[in-house]
Structure formats: C-alpha cells, structure tokens
Amino acid sequence: MSDPNYIKKQAIRMQSAQHPRAKEDAGWRILSNADEPGLSDDGTLTPEQMQKA
C-alpha cells in the first residue's frame, strides 16, 4: 500500500539532493513504496526506473 505523504517527502528529497546517490536512493524508496516490480535489493535503479521515479 503506497503512502502519499512518504512519497511526497521522498520526491522533495529526490529533487533537492545534490549527490546522485541520494537522488537514486530517494527514487528507489518511491518506487519501492509503490510496489514497483523488478527493483534491485541493493537500492540501485536503472535509467528507466530513475525516469519513472
């Protein structure tokens, strides 16, 4: 079940983060919360997943 407040918080973090890894982590958390299939266990995203986040 996705949590809109959590997703909003991570979206803000993704937009404001300076470090690419922090952006990727926030994007992974958004997709994970939205039950995105095919996410890696190590928190990395494909370019397509980054665009989706």
Summary of the structure (lengths in Angstrom):
residues: 53
radius of gyration: 10.1
end to end distance: 16.6
largest distance: 29.1
contacts: 125
relative contact order: 0.19
helix: 62%
strand: 0%
